[in-house]
Amino acid sequence: MRVSATRAAAVRASSLGAIALALAAQPVLAQEAAEDEPASEAIVVTGIRASLTQALNIKRSAQGVVDAISAEDIGKFPDTNLAESLQRITGVSIDRSNGEGSTVTVRGFGPEFNLVLLNGRQMPTSTLGDGASAPSSRSFDFANLASEGISGVEVYKSGRAILPTGGIGSTINIKTPRPLDKPGFSGSLAARGVYDTSLNSGTAITPEVSGIISKTFGAEDQFGILVTGTWQKRKASVNQANVGWRDGYLGSENNWGSLPQQGDPRFANITNRPGPNDVYQVQQNASYDLNDINRERLNGQVVLQARPTENLTATFDYTYSSNTVQVRNSNVGIWFNFNDVSSAWTNGPVAGPIFYSERFGAAEGKDLSYSGALTENRSENNSIGGNLKWKGPGGLRLELDGHHSTAESGANNPYGTSTSVGTAVFGIAQQTVNYENKLPVISYTMHPGIDALNAANIQATGNSFRNAYFKDTINEVQLRGGWDFDNSILDSLDFGVVYTENKVRSAYGFIQNDTWGGSTTKEQMPDDLFTLETLPDKFKGLSGASNPAMIQSFYKFNFEKMVELLDGLNRICGGDNNCLSPFNVDRRIRERTVAPYLQANSTFDLFSNPAHFRAGLRYEKTRVTSSALVPIPIGTQWVSANEFNLVYGNTSDFTTFRGEYENWLPAFDFDFEPVRNVKVRASYSHTITRPDYASMQGGRTVDQLFRIGGGFGSQGNPGLNPYKSKNIDISAEWYYDKASYLSVGFFDKRVRNFIAADRIDSDAFGLTNPADGPRYRAAVAALGANASTTAIRNYIFANYPGSVIVDSFDPVTGNYTGKILGLPEDNKVNFQITTPINSAQAAHLYGFEFAVQHSFWDSGFGTILNYTVVRGDARYDNTQPSSVPQFALTGLSDSANAVLFYDKNGIQARVAYNWRDKFLGGTGPNPFYIEAYGQVDASASWEFRKGYTLFFEGINITGASRRGHLRSTNNVFFASPGYARYQLGARINF
């Protein structure tokens, strides 16, 4: 059929914009190469409607459950963030960090359960996590990669023998372009400006520049080179209300931090106290945090290819990415001592606080904290690889692939990966947190004569400089091959063997000065270090932000100048202003895996209709060596009313442990077309996910800070077996029109070797508790059972001078500041040591996936809708106290997408709504949940001249906010307002 030039031009003009939405919103099955390998060629189409038709054909003809996203054109991926594109695939949802997509969850399995590949190769991952402990995660952070240099992403939901293992949820293969895929000279250059409305001050527009150039040479284009590059800067602000919580207590418990029991005079101050079988939590601290973020991302790739003969192709590639994120934090906060408390509670069995309030005497010197932090962390990835493909006689195929790849994260300034410098105004009379709104409302009153908004009343307190480091190195060699057969029920036979060496180093060190009672006088703090900052306007959109009881303003300070001042006065970092701590925890893991596999693919007729069957088997044997160098504490100190810490010397202990495991992993796929335009599929497979690095790391560590009731610690287990899942997938698809279809799928996963946290009570290293011994009992006997903690400390300072270090003494109040040292005759500190174990229980997860793709005739309009239902029995029971160990799957939640697009006459546009229901974000003694979240994005593009395009994109245009809680919805642990991000740019294709 002949197509007019006008129509052809219109089709070409429609290539640049909303295809992204269509391909990202609805799964597009990846094109499978003849050898059916994960690095299969992606089909790049132009125009939304054309791409959807092609996607429909690929989905219809593919085997197994494989979804994909393809680039619209060279240098143009659907979204500027890979995770933002992936979330529009059925069954895929994401979590966000610093305002953009970071990690993915597939069918309810969180980031740790999804393996990420680059061009079919297992990639190392590096992340610093909270920055305040040794990193441990296997999850891949998609924020490290710009999307402009990506040609496609494939999501394998069902297992295959030829795929690397590690993803129970999915295996995600990121594909980059190759010059010989597109002969000739081509490229793309793009520039855009980004405006983020979240900025606390200013209206900065930040630049993003990207480009890709591909060129082939030779009489038959047998040589090629491709270069990509992306540079991005981003400014944003993320403001959060944060609440730290203590363990889940039973109402019958009576220990430090729990609510008073009947008979205690403080019992009268409790409204609707939780019953003896109810579980509740009390807050340890609460704060409002303002975070100003500067991010710079640099990505690049060079690919060289040669095809000297038709049957031989050689590829060499180098990929680089770096992501540098600076976060400047200012916050105001309060801490609780659990003395003179009033509170009100919701009904059980999981009771949540309605409000929680504490009063202090004038002599107690309770502080209002003004803290600040500055971190600048960099993640850097390098990957160098080579690939040799040969097509031999008789349908023989051989491929040799190898790569050396590293991922490294660490501090990029002289302070560390997690810092905190504290100042305070002493003299709080009462402090309260109210939980009746989405935003926890923190309020305080000072004792008469003390003004918290007078900078002259501020003095320095404690500080900490924590330094984490993570490096993951993967060396991998793959030999893949197969035979293709003609005129046989057996289409092809694939085989191969993979050797993977994964080496991980995870290190951590800290400098900490626990002078929380004050390290300077008020006079030593220059007033011009401080700037008054307002608060309610930083939390717009959250109910509670307009409450007049909320803290209205606080003082922030210049972090660098404050550290320089304190280092000069108190040598907090040794006097040289370098606060980058050496590592005193250093952990190494080495995994070596050998994996041969075999897979057969066949085509046959079933009831006179075509059918396909694939059967494969993969064997894996993994050996693990885990070594750890950890510091040995030599003593304890009681440094303020409710602050205790450990004292370290120069002693460390080095230990090495080993483990190994093996698995046989079968995989079967079947599809059949029983009637015209209807296709049914069935798959069965075994897949595994390896334990996170923290669970495998040897050595026992205990937290430096502990409380009067004891402390916490952890110990790894390198002998853990991986999670193993038996998976069933069943689906049906009805292709009722040329570019429209309806599909429904069911998946069932049964997981064993689940890793649970077991917590045991133990002393450690002979450490004793200075608040639990003869001196403490003598003080109580002399002062009475109701004596305040401050009074008890003053008694010990005055009567036991040989076991204390006095920092200061106020003769007016009689208050001491300083350290009370732990003595051998004191009772041992009780540490709750958390150790991972393989649970004997199995987890059952199942769900349904629904998808509709529909084009409204020739109007240019279309829609894509999908919904995923996820259910499972491995759920956390919030009614059990923290002392009862539990295991649960994180990330389980329903998700949905709704997309409306237009593609006609060179104009493309989309509006997309992405929603994810509440899910368990973390387990252990204290679970936490991320509440349901929905986001609206929009984009449009106009190719006003062939090869020249203007485009616009809006992210979270309705400003949806995010919130998380623990056992009760009133146990909010973070609440953060949402803001829109806009970008406007131009692209030239040639």
Rosetta blueprint (number, residue, H / E / L):
1 M L
2 R L
3 V L
4 S L
5 A H
6 T H
7 R H
8 A H
9 A H
10 A H
11 V H
12 R H
13 A H
14 S L
15 S L
16 L L
17 G L
18 A L
19 I H
20 A H
21 L H
22 A H
23 L H
24 A H
25 A H
26 Q L
27 P L
28 V E
29 L L
30 A L
31 Q L
32 E L
33 A L
34 A L
35 E L
36 D L
37 E L
38 P L
39 A L
40 S L
41 E L
42 A L
43 I L
44 V L
45 V L
46 T L
47 G L
48 I H
49 R H
50 A H
51 S H
52 L H
53 T H
54 Q H
55 A H
56 L H
57 N H
58 I H
59 K H
60 R H
61 S H
62 A L
63 Q L
64 G L
65 V L
66 V E
67 D E
68 A E
69 I E
70 S E
71 A L
72 E L
73 D E
74 I L
75 G L
76 K E
77 F L
78 P L
79 D L
80 T L
81 N E
82 L H
83 A H
84 E H
85 S H
86 L H
87 Q L
88 R L
89 I L
90 T L
91 G L
92 V E
93 S E
94 I E
95 D E
96 R E
97 S E
98 N L
99 G L
100 E E
101 G E
102 S E
103 T E
104 V E
105 T E
106 V E
107 R L
108 G L
109 F E
110 G L
111 P H
112 E H
113 F H
114 N E
115 L E
116 V E
117 L E
118 L E
119 N L
120 G L
121 R E
122 Q E
123 M L
124 P L
125 T L
126 S L
127 T L
128 L L
129 G L
130 D L
131 G L
132 A L
133 S L
134 A L
135 P L
136 S L
137 S L
138 R L
139 S L
140 F L
141 D L
142 F H
143 A H
144 N H
145 L L
146 A E
147 S L
148 E L
149 G L
150 I L
151 S L
152 G E
153 V E
154 E E
155 V E
156 Y E
157 K L
158 S L
159 G L
160 R L
161 A L
162 I L
163 L L
164 P L
165 T L
166 G L
167 G L
168 I L
169 G L
170 S E
171 T E
172 I E
173 N E
174 I E
175 K E
176 T L
177 P L
178 R L
179 P H
180 L H
181 D H
182 K L
183 P L
184 G L
185 F E
186 S E
187 G E
188 S E
189 L E
190 A E
191 A E
192 R E
193 G E
194 V E
195 Y E
196 D E
197 T L
198 S L
199 L L
200 N L
201 S L
202 G L
203 T L
204 A L
205 I E
206 T E
207 P E
208 E E
209 V E
210 S E
211 G E
212 I E
213 I E
214 S E
215 K E
216 T E
217 F E
218 G L
219 A L
220 E L
221 D L
222 Q L
223 F E
224 G E
225 I E
226 L E
227 V E
228 T E
229 G E
230 T E
231 W E
232 Q E
233 K E
234 R E
235 K E
236 A E
237 S E
238 V E
239 N E
240 Q E
241 A E
242 N E
243 V E
244 G E
245 W E
246 R L
247 D L
248 G L
249 Y E
250 L E
251 G L
252 S L
253 E L
254 N L
255 N L
256 W L
257 G L
258 S L
259 L L
260 P L
261 Q L
262 Q L
263 G L
264 D L
265 P H
266 R H
267 F H
268 A H
269 N H
270 I E
271 T E
272 N L
273 R L
274 P L
275 G L
276 P L
277 N L
278 D L
279 V E
280 Y E
281 Q L
282 V L
283 Q E
284 Q E
285 N E
286 A E
287 S E
288 Y E
289 D E
290 L E
291 N E
292 D E
293 I E
294 N E
295 R E
296 E E
297 R E
298 L E
299 N E
300 G E
301 Q E
302 V E
303 V E
304 L E
305 Q E
306 A E
307 R E
308 P E
309 T E
310 E L
311 N L
312 L E
313 T E
314 A E
315 T E
316 F E
317 D E
318 Y E
319 T E
320 Y E
321 S E
322 S E
323 N E
324 T E
325 V E
326 Q E
327 V E
328 R E
329 N E
330 S E
331 N E
332 V E
333 G E
334 I E
335 W E
336 F L
337 N L
338 F L
339 N L
340 D E
341 V E
342 S E
343 S E
344 A E
345 W E
346 T L
347 N L
348 G L
349 P L
350 V E
351 A E
352 G L
353 P E
354 I E
355 F E
356 Y E
357 S E
358 E E
359 R E
360 F L
361 G L
362 A H
363 A H
364 E H
365 G L
366 K L
367 D E
368 L E
369 S E
370 Y E
371 S E
372 G E
373 A E
374 L E
375 T E
376 E E
377 N E
378 R E
379 S E
380 E E
381 N E
382 N E
383 S E
384 I E
385 G E
386 G E
387 N E
388 L E
389 K E
390 W E
391 K E
392 G L
393 P H
394 G H
395 G H
396 L E
397 R E
398 L E
399 E E
400 L E
401 D E
402 G E
403 H E
404 H E
405 S E
406 T E
407 A E
408 E E
409 S E
410 G E
411 A E
412 N L
413 N L
414 P L
415 Y L
416 G L
417 T L
418 S E
419 T E
420 S E
421 V E
422 G E
423 T E
424 A E
425 V E
426 F E
427 G L
428 I E
429 A E
430 Q E
431 Q E
432 T E
433 V E
434 N E
435 Y L
436 E L
437 N L
438 K L
439 L L
440 P L
441 V E
442 I E
443 S E
444 Y E
445 T E
446 M E
447 H L
448 P L
449 G L
450 I L
451 D L
452 A L
453 L L
454 N L
455 A H
456 A H
457 N H
458 I L
459 Q E
460 A E
461 T E
462 G E
463 N E
464 S E
465 F E
466 R E
467 N E
468 A E
469 Y E
470 F E
471 K E
472 D E
473 T E
474 I E
475 N E
476 E E
477 V E
478 Q E
479 L E
480 R E
481 G E
482 G E
483 W E
484 D E
485 F L
486 D L
487 N L
488 S L
489 I L
490 L E
491 D E
492 S E
493 L E
494 D E
495 F E
496 G E
497 V E
498 V E
499 Y E
500 T E
501 E E
502 N E
503 K E
504 V E
505 R E
506 S E
507 A E
508 Y E
509 G E
510 F E
511 I E
512 Q E
513 N E
514 D L
515 T L
516 W L
517 G L
518 G L
519 S L
520 T L
521 T L
522 K H
523 E H
524 Q H
525 M L
526 P L
527 D H
528 D H
529 L H
530 F E
531 T E
532 L E
533 E E
534 T E
535 L L
536 P H
537 D H
538 K H
539 F H
540 K L
541 G L
542 L L
543 S L
544 G L
545 A L
546 S L
547 N L
548 P L
549 A L
550 M L
551 I L
552 Q L
553 S E
554 F E
555 Y E
556 K E
557 F E
558 N L
559 F H
560 E H
561 K H
562 M H
563 V H
564 E H
565 L H
566 L H
567 D H
568 G H
569 L H
570 N H
571 R L
572 I L
573 C L
574 G L
575 G L
576 D L
577 N L
578 N L
579 C L
580 L L
581 S L
582 P L
583 F L
584 N L
585 V E
586 D E
587 R E
588 R E
589 I E
590 R E
591 E E
592 R E
593 T E
594 V E
595 A E
596 P E
597 Y E
598 L E
599 Q E
600 A E
601 N E
602 S E
603 T E
604 F E
605 D E
606 L E
607 F L
608 S L
609 N E
610 P E
611 A E
612 H E
613 F E
614 R E
615 A E
616 G E
617 L E
618 R E
619 Y E
620 E E
621 K E
622 T E
623 R E
624 V E
625 T E
626 S E
627 S E
628 A E
629 L E
630 V E
631 P E
632 I E
633 P E
634 I E
635 G E
636 T E
637 Q E
638 W E
639 V E
640 S E
641 A L
642 N L
643 E E
644 F E
645 N E
646 L E
647 V E
648 Y E
649 G E
650 N E
651 T E
652 S E
653 D E
654 F E
655 T E
656 T E
657 F E
658 R E
659 G E
660 E E
661 Y E
662 E E
663 N E
664 W E
665 L E
666 P E
667 A E
668 F E
669 D E
670 F E
671 D E
672 F E
673 E E
674 P E
675 V E
676 R L
677 N L
678 V E
679 K E
680 V E
681 R E
682 A E
683 S E
684 Y E
685 S E
686 H E
687 T E
688 I E
689 T E
690 R L
691 P L
692 D L
693 Y H
694 A H
695 S H
696 M H
697 Q L
698 G L
699 G L
700 R E
701 T E
702 V E
703 D L
704 Q L
705 L E
706 F E
707 R E
708 I L
709 G L
710 G E
711 G E
712 F E
713 G E
714 S E
715 Q E
716 G L
717 N L
718 P L
719 G L
720 L L
721 N L
722 P L
723 Y E
724 K E
725 S E
726 K E
727 N E
728 I E
729 D E
730 I E
731 S E
732 A E
733 E E
734 W E
735 Y E
736 Y E
737 D E
738 K L
739 A L
740 S E
741 Y E
742 L E
743 S E
744 V E
745 G E
746 F E
747 F E
748 D E
749 K E
750 R E
751 V E
752 R E
753 N L
754 F L
755 I E
756 A E
757 A E
758 D E
759 R E
760 I E
761 D E
762 S E
763 D L
764 A L
765 F L
766 G L
767 L L
768 T E
769 N L
770 P L
771 A L
772 D L
773 G L
774 P H
775 R H
776 Y H
777 R H
778 A H
779 A H
780 V H
781 A H
782 A H
783 L H
784 G L
785 A L
786 N L
787 A L
788 S L
789 T H
790 T H
791 A H
792 I H
793 R H
794 N H
795 Y H
796 I H
797 F H
798 A H
799 N H
800 Y L
801 P H
802 G H
803 S H
804 V E
805 I E
806 V E
807 D E
808 S E
809 F E
810 D E
811 P L
812 V L
813 T L
814 G L
815 N E
816 Y E
817 T E
818 G E
819 K E
820 I E
821 L E
822 G L
823 L L
824 P L
825 E L
826 D L
827 N L
828 K E
829 V L
830 N L
831 F E
832 Q E
833 I E
834 T E
835 T E
836 P E
837 I E
838 N E
839 S L
840 A L
841 Q L
842 A L
843 A E
844 H E
845 L E
846 Y E
847 G E
848 F E
849 E E
850 F E
851 A E
852 V E
853 Q E
854 H E
855 S E
856 F L
857 W L
858 D L
859 S L
860 G L
861 F E
862 G E
863 T E
864 I E
865 L E
866 N E
867 Y E
868 T E
869 V E
870 V E
871 R E
872 G E
873 D L
874 A L
875 R L
876 Y L
877 D L
878 N L
879 T L
880 Q L
881 P L
882 S L
883 S L
884 V L
885 P L
886 Q L
887 F L
888 A L
889 L L
890 T L
891 G L
892 L L
893 S L
894 D L
895 S E
896 A E
897 N E
898 A E
899 V E
900 L E
901 F E
902 Y E
903 D E
904 K E
905 N L
906 G L
907 I E
908 Q E
909 A E
910 R E
911 V E
912 A E
913 Y E
914 N E
915 W E
916 R E
917 D L
918 K L
919 F E
920 L E
921 G E
922 G E
923 T L
924 G L
925 P L
926 N L
927 P L
928 F E
929 Y E
930 I E
931 E L
932 A L
933 Y E
934 G E
935 Q E
936 V E
937 D E
938 A E
939 S E
940 A E
941 S E
942 W E
943 E E
944 F E
945 R E
946 K L
947 G L
948 Y E
949 T E
950 L E
951 F E
952 F E
953 E E
954 G E
955 I E
956 N L
957 I L
958 T L
959 G L
960 A L
961 S L
962 R E
963 R E
964 G E
965 H E
966 L L
967 R L
968 S L
969 T L
970 N L
971 N L
972 V E
973 F E
974 F E
975 A E
976 S E
977 P L
978 G L
979 Y L
980 A L
981 R E
982 Y E
983 Q E
984 L E
985 G E
986 A E
987 R E
988 I E
989 N E
990 F L
